[in-house]
Amino acid sequence: MTTSTTTRTALLHDAAFCPYETLRLFAQEHNNKPHRNGALASFCGIARAQRQEQKPEQKPGRESGHQEKSSDALQSLYLDCYPDMAIRSLEEIVCEAQTRWHLDAATIHHRIGDIPVGETIVLVACLSARRNDAFDACRYMTDMVKIRPPLWKREQTLGGEQAWLDANADDSRRAACWQKGLSTREAARHIS
């Protein structure tokens, strides 16, 4: 008797997961056509210490009007969701990518709950015969993950301050470009 194991295309994790091991297992499970699959593209999002509303650091030699205090730095993020709705939304994103590009497999793993700075928030991976399909689909899925699933993010600073975050305007603009059917390169010109 043969048993078949099917990997879900989208998973929520309420505890830390190793993106490298997850990616290795994904590639091992789905790379059953080594003569066909020539590209594995992935994106790993990691919780950073910088608060969302702050601008990235300026280049050396330029004055910044804001001096970040150590109490302003993030200690952690907290992501909340409706799990069934979030999984369904993530699976829809994967299906859309598989329809739009020639992919042999794709997956999204997303963390929920308390996420300390430095830990993985999301892993997106695409396996394809060609690198352009893998890169473009990975970029699309990553952009859609930022705005579509019903996930709510709260920052907690080292000083104890907590704030729920609104959607990032750049993420919304990127998603709008994809929804208009623009390619990765065309969308990048509209955002940059």
SENUBA-593041 format. One record per residue: residue in one letter; x, y negated, z negated of N, C-alpha, C, O, CB in turn. Coordinates in steps of 0.2 Angstrom, whole numbers. Glycine has a CB too. Example, Ala and Ser with C-alpha at 12.3 -4.5 7.8 and 13.67 -1.06 7.14 Angstrom:
BEGIN
  aa   n_c1   n_c2   n_c3  ca_c1  ca_c2  ca_c3   c_c1   c_c2   c_c3   o_c1   o_c2   o_c3  cb_c1  cb_c2  cb_c3
   A     66     28    -39     62     22    -39     66     16    -39     71     17    -42     57     22    -45
   S     64     11    -35     68      5    -36     64      0    -39     67     -6    -40     70      3    -29
% end
This chain:
BEGIN
  aa   n_c1   n_c2   n_c3  ca_c1  ca_c2  ca_c3   c_c1   c_c2   c_c3   o_c1   o_c2   o_c3  cb_c1  cb_c2  cb_c3
   M      4      6      0      0      0      0      4     -6      0      9     -7     -4     -5      0     -6
   T      3    -11      5      7    -17      5      3    -23      2     -3    -24      3      9    -18     13
   T      7    -26     -2      3    -32     -5      6    -38     -2     12    -39      0      4    -33    -13
   S      2    -43      0      4    -49      3      4    -55     -2      0    -56     -6      0    -51      9
   T     10    -59     -2     10    -64     -7      9    -71     -3     13    -72      2     16    -64    -11
   T      5    -75     -5      4    -81     -1      6    -87     -6      3    -87    -11     -3    -82      1
   T     10    -91     -4     12    -97     -7      8   -103     -6      6   -104      0     20    -99     -6
   R      6   -106    -11      1   -112    -11      5   -117     -7     11   -118     -8     -2   -114    -17
   T      2   -121     -3      5   -127      0      6   -133     -4     10   -137     -3      1   -129      7
   A      3   -133    -10      3   -138    -14      3   -136    -21     -2   -132    -23     -2   -144    -13
   L      7   -138    -26      7   -136    -33      8   -142    -37     11   -147    -36     12   -131    -34
   L      4   -142    -43      5   -147    -48      9   -144    -54      8   -138    -56     -2   -150    -51
   H     14   -147    -57     18   -144    -62     17   -149    -68     18   -155    -68     26   -144    -60
   D     15   -146    -74     15   -150    -80     21   -149    -85     21   -151    -90      9   -147    -84
   A     26   -146    -82     33   -146    -85     38   -147    -80     37   -146    -74     34   -139    -89
   A     44   -148    -82     50   -149    -77     51   -143    -73     50   -137    -75     56   -151    -81
   F     53   -144    -67     54   -139    -62     61   -141    -59     62   -147    -58     48   -137    -57
   C     64   -136    -56     71   -137    -53     69   -137    -46     67   -132    -42     76   -131    -54
   P     70   -143    -43     69   -144    -35     73   -140    -31     71   -138    -26     69   -151    -34
   Y     79   -139    -33     84   -135    -29     82   -128    -29     82   -124    -23     91   -135    -32
   E     80   -125    -34     78   -118    -34     71   -117    -31     70   -112    -27     77   -115    -42
   T     66   -122    -32     60   -122    -28     61   -122    -21     58   -119    -17     56   -128    -30
   L     66   -126    -18     67   -127    -11     70   -121     -9     69   -118     -3     72   -133    -10
   R     75   -118    -12     78   -112    -10     73   -106     -9     73   -102     -5     83   -109    -16
   L     68   -105    -14     63   -100    -14     58   -102     -8     56    -97     -4     59   -100    -20
   F     57   -108     -7     53   -110     -1     56   -108      6     53   -104     10     51   -117     -1
   A     62   -109      6     66   -108     12     67   -100     13     66    -97     19     73   -111     12
   Q     68    -97      8     69    -90      8     62    -86     10     62    -81     14     71    -87      1
   E     57    -88      7     50    -85      9     48    -87     16     45    -82     19     45    -88      4
   H     49    -93     18     47    -94     25     51    -94     31     49    -95     37     44   -101     24
   N     58    -93     29     63    -93     35     63    -86     37     69    -83     38     69    -96     33
   N     58    -83     39     58    -76     41     59    -75     49     59    -70     52     51    -72     40
   K     60    -81     52     62    -82     59     68    -86     60     68    -91     63     56    -85     63
   P     74    -83     58     80    -87     58     82    -89     64     85    -94     65     85    -83     54
   H     80    -85     70     82    -87     76     77    -93     79     79    -96     84     81    -81     81
   R     72    -95     75     67   -100     77     68   -106     73     68   -112     76     60    -97     77
   N     68   -105     66     69   -111     62     76   -114     62     80   -111     59     66   -109     55
   G     76   -120     64     83   -123     64     83   -129     60     88   -133     60     84   -125     71
   A     78   -131     56     78   -137     52     74   -136     46     68   -134     46     75   -143     56
   L     76   -138     41     73   -139     34     74   -146     32     80   -148     30     76   -133     29
   A     69   -150     31     69   -157     29     66   -157     22     61   -154     21     66   -162     34
   S     69   -161     17     65   -161     11     66   -168      8     71   -172     10     68   -156      6
   F     62   -170      3     62   -176     -1     61   -174     -8     56   -171     -9     57   -182      2
   C     65   -177    -12     65   -176    -19     64   -183    -23     69   -186    -22     71   -171    -22
   G     59   -184    -26     58   -190    -29     59   -189    -37     57   -185    -40     51   -193    -28
   I     63   -194    -39     66   -193    -46     63   -200    -50     64   -205    -48     73   -192    -46
   A     61   -199    -56     59   -204    -61     65   -209    -62     71   -206    -64     56   -202    -67
   R     65   -215    -60     71   -220    -61     69   -224    -67     63   -225    -69     72   -224    -55
   A     74   -227    -70     74   -232    -76     71   -239    -74     69   -242    -79     81   -232    -79
   Q     71   -240    -68     69   -247    -66     61   -247    -65     58   -243    -63     72   -249    -59
   R     58   -253    -68     51   -253    -68     49   -255    -61     53   -258    -57     49   -259    -73
   Q     43   -253    -59     40   -254    -52     40   -261    -50     42   -262    -44     33   -251    -52
   E     38   -266    -54     37   -272    -52     43   -276    -51     43   -282    -48     32   -276    -57
   Q     49   -274    -54     55   -277    -53     58   -276    -46     57   -271    -43     60   -275    -58
   K     62   -281    -44     65   -281    -37     72   -277    -38     74   -277    -44     67   -288    -34
   P     74   -273    -33     80   -269    -34     86   -274    -36     85   -280    -34     82   -265    -28
   E     91   -272    -39     97   -276    -40    100   -280    -34    100   -277    -29    102   -272    -44
   Q    102   -286    -35    105   -289    -29    112   -287    -28    115   -285    -33    104   -297    -30
   K    114   -289    -22    121   -287    -21    126   -291    -25    124   -297    -27    123   -288    -13
   P    132   -288    -27    137   -292    -31    138   -299    -28    139   -300    -22    143   -288    -32
   G    139   -304    -32    141   -311    -30    134   -315    -29    135   -321    -28    144   -310    -23
   R    129   -312    -30    122   -316    -29    119   -317    -36    119   -312    -40    117   -313    -24
   E    117   -322    -37    114   -323    -44    107   -320    -44    103   -321    -39    113   -331    -46
   S    105   -317    -49     98   -315    -50     95   -319    -56     98   -321    -61     98   -307    -52
   G     88   -321    -55     85   -325    -59     82   -321    -65     80   -324    -70     79   -328    -56
   H     83   -314    -65     80   -310    -70     86   -306    -73     89   -302    -70     74   -305    -68
   Q     87   -306    -80     92   -302    -83     88   -296    -87     84   -298    -91     96   -306    -89
   E     89   -290    -84     85   -285    -87     87   -283    -94     93   -282    -95     85   -278    -83
   K     83   -283    -99     85   -281   -106     84   -274   -107     81   -271   -103     80   -285   -111
   S     88   -271   -111     88   -264   -112     81   -261   -114     79   -256   -112     93   -261   -117
   S     77   -265   -117     70   -263   -119     66   -263   -113     60   -260   -114     68   -268   -125
   D     68   -266   -108     64   -267   -102     64   -260    -97     60   -259    -93     65   -273    -97
   A     70   -257    -98     71   -251    -95     66   -245    -96     64   -245   -102     78   -248    -96
   L     65   -241    -92     60   -236    -93     63   -230    -97     68   -228    -96     57   -233    -86
   Q     58   -227   -101     60   -221   -105     57   -215   -101     60   -210   -100     57   -222   -112
   S     51   -216    -99     47   -211    -95     41   -214    -91     39   -219    -92     45   -206   -100
   L     39   -209    -87     32   -210    -83     28   -205    -86     29   -200    -88     33   -210    -75
   Y     21   -207    -85     16   -202    -87     11   -202    -81      9   -207    -79     12   -204    -94
   L     10   -196    -78      6   -196    -72      0   -191    -74      0   -186    -77      9   -192    -66
   D     -6   -194    -73    -12   -191    -75    -16   -190    -68    -15   -193    -63    -17   -195    -80
   C    -21   -185    -68    -25   -184    -62    -31   -179    -64    -31   -177    -69    -20   -180    -57
   Y    -35   -179    -59    -40   -173    -59    -37   -168    -55    -36   -168    -49    -47   -176    -55
   P    -35   -162    -58    -31   -157    -55    -34   -154    -48    -30   -154    -43    -29   -152    -59
   D    -40   -152    -49    -43   -149    -43    -43   -154    -37    -42   -152    -31    -50   -147    -44
   M    -45   -161    -38    -45   -166    -33    -38   -167    -30    -37   -168    -24    -48   -172    -35
   A    -33   -167    -35    -26   -169    -33    -23   -163    -28    -20   -164    -23    -22   -170    -39
   I    -25   -157    -30    -22   -151    -26    -25   -151    -20    -22   -150    -14    -24   -144    -30
   R    -32   -152    -19    -35   -153    -13    -32   -158     -8    -31   -157     -2    -43   -154    -14
   S    -31   -164    -11    -28   -170     -7    -21   -168     -5    -20   -169      1    -28   -176    -12
   L    -17   -165     -9    -10   -163     -7    -11   -158     -2     -7   -158      3     -6   -160    -13
   E    -15   -153     -2    -16   -148      3    -18   -151     10    -16   -149     15    -21   -142      1
   E    -23   -156      9    -25   -159     15    -19   -163     19    -18   -163     25    -30   -164     14
   I    -15   -166     15     -9   -169     18     -4   -164     21     -2   -165     27     -5   -173     12
   V     -3   -158     18      1   -153     21     -2   -151     28      1   -150     33      2   -147     17
   C     -9   -149     28    -13   -147     34    -12   -152     39    -11   -151     45    -20   -146     32
   E    -13   -159     38    -12   -164     43     -5   -164     46     -5   -165     52    -14   -171     40
   A      0   -163     42      7   -163     45      8   -157     49     11   -157     54     12   -163     39
   Q      5   -151     47      6   -145     51      2   -146     58      4   -143     63      3   -139     47
   T     -3   -150     58     -7   -151     64     -4   -156     68     -4   -155     75    -14   -153     62
   R     -1   -161     66      3   -166     69      9   -164     72     11   -167     78      3   -172     65
   W     13   -160     68     20   -158     70     21   -151     71     16   -147     68     25   -161     66
   H     26   -148     74     27   -141     75     31   -139     69     37   -139     69     31   -139     82
   L     27   -137     64     30   -134     58     28   -127     57     23   -124     58     28   -138     52
   D     33   -123     54     32   -116     52     30   -116     45     26   -111     43     39   -112     53
   A     31   -121     41     29   -121     34     30   -128     31     35   -131     33     33   -115     30
   A     26   -129     26     27   -136     23     24   -135     16     20   -131     15     23   -142     27
   T     27   -139     11     24   -138      4     25   -145      1     30   -149      2     28   -133      0
   I     21   -146     -5     22   -152     -9     21   -149    -16     17   -146    -18     17   -157     -8
   H     26   -151    -20     26   -149    -27     26   -156    -31     31   -160    -30     32   -145    -30
   H     21   -157    -35     21   -164    -39     20   -162    -46     16   -158    -49     15   -168    -36
   R     24   -166    -50     24   -166    -57     18   -170    -60     16   -176    -57     30   -168    -60
   I     15   -168    -66     10   -172    -69     12   -172    -77     17   -168    -79      3   -170    -68
   G      9   -176    -81     11   -177    -88     17   -181    -89     18   -186    -85     13   -170    -90
   D     20   -180    -95     26   -185    -97     32   -183    -93     34   -177    -93     27   -185   -104
   I     35   -188    -89     41   -186    -85     47   -191    -87     47   -197    -86     39   -187    -78
   P     52   -189    -91     57   -193    -93     61   -195    -87     61   -192    -82     62   -189    -98
   V     64   -201    -88     69   -204    -82     74   -198    -81     77   -195    -85     72   -210    -85
   G     75   -198    -74     80   -193    -72     77   -186    -70     80   -182    -66     85   -192    -77
   E     71   -185    -71     68   -178    -69     64   -179    -63     62   -185    -61     63   -176    -75
   T     63   -174    -59     59   -174    -53     52   -175    -54     49   -172    -58     60   -167    -50
   I     49   -179    -49     42   -181    -49     39   -177    -44     34   -174    -45     41   -188    -48
   V     42   -177    -38     39   -174    -32     45   -170    -28     50   -173    -27     35   -179    -28
   L     43   -165    -24     47   -162    -19     42   -160    -13     37   -157    -14     50   -155    -22
   V     45   -163     -8     41   -162     -1     46   -158      3     52   -160      4     39   -169      2
   A     44   -153      7     48   -149     11     45   -147     17     39   -145     17     51   -143      7
   C     48   -147     23     46   -145     29     51   -140     33     57   -142     33     44   -151     34
   L     48   -135     36     53   -130     40     50   -130     47     44   -129     48     52   -123     36
   S     55   -131     52     53   -132     59     58   -129     63     64   -128     61     51   -139     60
   A     57   -128     69     62   -126     74     66   -132     76     72   -131     77     58   -124     81
   R     63   -138     75     67   -144     78     67   -149     72     63   -150     68     64   -148     84
   R     73   -153     71     74   -158     66     69   -164     66     67   -166     61     81   -160     66
   N     68   -166     72     63   -172     72     56   -170     69     54   -175     66     63   -175     80
   D     54   -165     71     47   -163     68     48   -162     60     44   -164     57     45   -156     71
   A     53   -159     58     54   -158     51     55   -165     47     52   -166     42     60   -154     49
   F     59   -169     50     60   -176     47     54   -180     47     52   -183     42     66   -180     51
   D     51   -180     53     45   -185     53     39   -182     49     36   -186     46     42   -185     61
   A     38   -176     49     33   -173     44     34   -174     37     30   -175     33     32   -165     46
   C     41   -173     35     43   -174     28     41   -181     26     39   -183     21     50   -172     27
   R     43   -186     31     42   -193     29     35   -195     29     32   -198     24     45   -198     35
   Y     31   -192     33     23   -193     33     20   -190     26     17   -194     23     20   -189     39
   M     22   -184     25     19   -181     19     22   -185     12     18   -186      8     22   -174     18
   T     28   -188     12     30   -192      7     26   -198      6     24   -200      1     38   -193      7
   D     25   -201     12     22   -208     12     14   -207      9     12   -211      6     22   -211     19
   M     11   -201     12      4   -200     10      3   -198      3     -1   -200     -1      1   -194     14
   V      8   -195      0      8   -193     -7      8   -199    -12      5   -199    -17     14   -188     -9
   K     11   -204     -9     11   -210    -13      5   -214    -14      4   -218    -19     16   -215    -10
   I      0   -213    -10     -6   -216    -10    -13   -212    -10    -18   -214    -13     -7   -221     -4
   R    -13   -206     -8    -19   -202     -7    -21   -198    -13    -27   -199    -14    -18   -198     -1
   P    -17   -194    -16    -20   -190    -21    -22   -195    -27    -19   -200    -28    -15   -185    -24
   P    -27   -192    -31    -30   -196    -36    -25   -195    -42    -26   -191    -47    -37   -194    -38
   L    -19   -198    -42    -14   -198    -47    -13   -205    -50    -13   -210    -47     -7   -196    -45
   W    -13   -206    -57    -12   -212    -60     -6   -212    -64     -4   -207    -68    -18   -214    -65
   K     -2   -217    -63      5   -218    -66      5   -223    -71      3   -229    -71     10   -219    -61
   R      8   -221    -77      9   -226    -83     17   -226    -84     20   -221    -85      5   -224    -89
   E     20   -232    -85     27   -233    -87     27   -234    -94     23   -237    -97     30   -239    -83
   Q     32   -231    -97     34   -232   -104     41   -235   -105     45   -231   -103     32   -226   -109
   T     42   -241   -108     49   -243   -108     52   -241   -115     49   -238   -119     49   -251   -108
   L     59   -242   -115     63   -240   -121     60   -244   -127     61   -242   -133     70   -241   -120
   G     57   -250   -126     55   -254   -131     48   -253   -133     45   -256   -138     55   -262   -129
   G     45   -247   -130     38   -245   -132     32   -248   -128     27   -246   -129     37   -247   -139
   E     34   -253   -124     28   -256   -120     26   -250   -115     30   -247   -112     31   -262   -116
   Q     19   -250   -114     16   -246   -109     12   -250   -104      8   -254   -106     12   -240   -112
   A     12   -248    -98      7   -251    -93      5   -246    -87     10   -243    -84     11   -257    -90
   W     -1   -246    -85     -3   -242    -80     -2   -246    -73     -2   -252    -73    -11   -241    -80
   L      0   -243    -68      3   -246    -62     -3   -246    -57     -7   -241    -56      9   -243    -60
   D     -3   -251    -53     -7   -251    -47     -3   -248    -41      3   -247    -41     -9   -259    -45
   A     -7   -247    -35     -3   -245    -29      2   -250    -27      1   -256    -27     -9   -243    -24
   N      7   -247    -24     13   -252    -22     11   -254    -15      9   -250    -10     19   -248    -21
   A     11   -261    -13      9   -263     -7     13   -260     -1     10   -259      4     10   -271     -7
   D     19   -259     -2     23   -256      4     21   -249      5     21   -247     11     31   -256      2
   D     19   -245      0     17   -239      1     10   -239      5      9   -235     10     16   -235     -5
   S      6   -244      4     -1   -244      7      0   -246     14     -3   -244     19     -5   -249      4
   R      5   -251     16      7   -253     23     10   -247     27      8   -246     32     12   -258     23
   R     14   -243     24     17   -237     27     11   -232     29     11   -229     34     22   -233     23
   A      7   -231     24      1   -226     25     -4   -229     31     -6   -225     35     -3   -225     19
   A     -5   -235     31     -9   -238     36     -6   -237     43     -9   -236     48    -10   -246     35
   C      1   -238     44      4   -237     50      3   -230     52      2   -228     58     12   -238     49
   W      4   -225     48      3   -218     50     -4   -217     52     -5   -213     57      5   -213     44
   Q     -9   -220     49    -16   -219     50    -17   -222     57    -22   -220     60    -20   -222     45
   K    -14   -227     59    -14   -230     66    -11   -226     71    -12   -227     77    -11   -237     66
   G     -8   -220     69     -4   -216     74      2   -218     76      5   -215     81     -9   -215     80
   L      6   -223     72     12   -225     74     17   -219     72     16   -215     68     14   -231     70
   S     23   -219     76     28   -214     75     32   -217     69     31   -222     67     33   -213     81
   T     37   -212     66     41   -214     61     45   -221     63     45   -225     58     46   -209     59
   R     48   -221     68     52   -227     70     48   -233     71     50   -238     69     55   -225     77
   E     42   -232     74     37   -238     75     35   -241     68     35   -247     67     31   -236     79
   A     33   -236     64     31   -238     57     36   -241     53     35   -246     49     28   -232     53
   A     43   -239     54     48   -242     50     49   -249     52     51   -254     48     55   -238     52
   R     48   -251     59     49   -258     61     43   -262     58     45   -268     57     48   -258     69
   H     37   -260     57     32   -264     54     33   -265     46     30   -270     44     25   -260     55
   I     37   -260     43     38   -261     36     44   -265     34     44   -269     29     38   -254     33
   S     49   -263     37     56   -266     35     56   -274     36     61   -277     35     61   -264     40
% end
